[in-house]
Amino acid sequence: MKPIENLSVLVTGGGSGIGEGIAQLYIEGGAKVTICGRRQKKIDAVATRLGKRCLAVQADITNDEDRREAVEAAVKHGGKLDVLISNAGNMVRGEIDTLKEDPLVDIFKTNVIAGMLLTGLCKPHLAKQGGAIIFIGSIHTRRAFPGASAYAATKGALETLTRVLAAELGEHNIRVNCVVPGAILTEIYERAGLLSAAESAERLHSMASSHALGRIGTNTEVAEAVDYLARSEWTTGAILDVDGGLGLGLTRDTVTSTD
């Protein structure tokens, strides 16, 4: 595996949750990290906490100029670019007959299209380093949650995109992989205006028994999986489930033995 020290890493959606956890792991390992997000106070707070090796850039990744500025800032901060972690995302919920076109277009722009365009901007920099791209998927492609069709569709698109880009970019020595987390406490429901912080925490912790390991996961555990795929030099096109067994469809009242 590539050493973590002195890697240059760009993390979108780095102001909280999984993105913040990823940034912290890389900073602790000696990398230089650029985090971007729309909420200036959030990313500034993370960068301040993590220290001078972490650079905060306010950016809306659905905006072309912001994407370009984020990439340029990451290359300047790290002296190069080794890893792009496409983590930023949003959520829309609703039954299929209640969904409207504009929110659907917006969520595909945020969750899929922005990451594709950002990948294109990062390609020449990553090619120089034999770099890696990591997309963050979702348990919604493993378990069907009614009302989440829009979000699930975007995450399914990311898994397909991972494999196609792995094939396309391999000749440029760029690896592309995807991590699929289980239930992780993040701010996505709050940002989408769906739940309060307390309601979100209660909902996720209520899912603990649905995981084979009996608990929800942590941002650090997802970050560890991201790091493996980012630095493993012969792994590409992989879709790695890091979900504590949530995707297995476990039901606790099922009889598992007849002895």
ZIHU-V343677 format. One record per backbone hydrogen bond with DSSP energy under -1.0 kcal/mol. CO is the residue of the C=O (numbers start at 1). NH is the residue of the N-H. If there is no record, write none. Layout:
# ZIHU-V343677
co:nh
CO:NH
CO:NH
This chain:
# ZIHU-V343677
co:nh
4:7
7:32
8:82
8:83
9:34
10:85
11:36
16:20
17:21
18:22
19:23
20:24
21:25
22:26
23:27
24:28
25:29
26:31
27:30
30:6
32:9
33:55
34:11
35:57
36:13
36:14
37:59
39:43
40:44
41:45
42:46
43:47
44:48
45:49
46:50
47:51
51:54
53:33
55:35
57:37
60:63
63:67
64:68
65:69
66:70
67:71
68:72
69:73
70:74
71:75
72:76
73:77
74:78
75:79
82:132
83:10
84:134
85:12
85:87
86:136
95:98
100:104
101:105
102:106
103:107
104:108
105:109
106:110
107:111
108:112
108:113
109:114
112:116
113:117
114:118
115:119
116:120
117:121
118:122
119:123
122:126
123:127
124:128
126:130
126:131
131:175
132:84
133:177
134:86
135:179
138:141
139:142
139:143
145:148
147:94
148:152
149:153
150:154
151:155
152:156
153:157
154:158
155:159
156:160
157:161
158:162
159:163
160:164
161:165
162:166
163:167
164:168
165:169
169:172
169:174
170:173
175:133
176:237
177:135
178:240
179:137
180:242
183:217
187:191
188:192
189:194
189:195
190:193
196:200
197:201
198:202
199:203
200:204
201:205
202:206
204:207
205:208
207:210
208:211
211:214
218:222
219:223
220:224
221:225
222:226
223:227
224:228
225:229
226:230
227:231
228:232
231:2
232:235
238:178
240:180
242:182
243:246
244:213
245:248
246:249
251:254
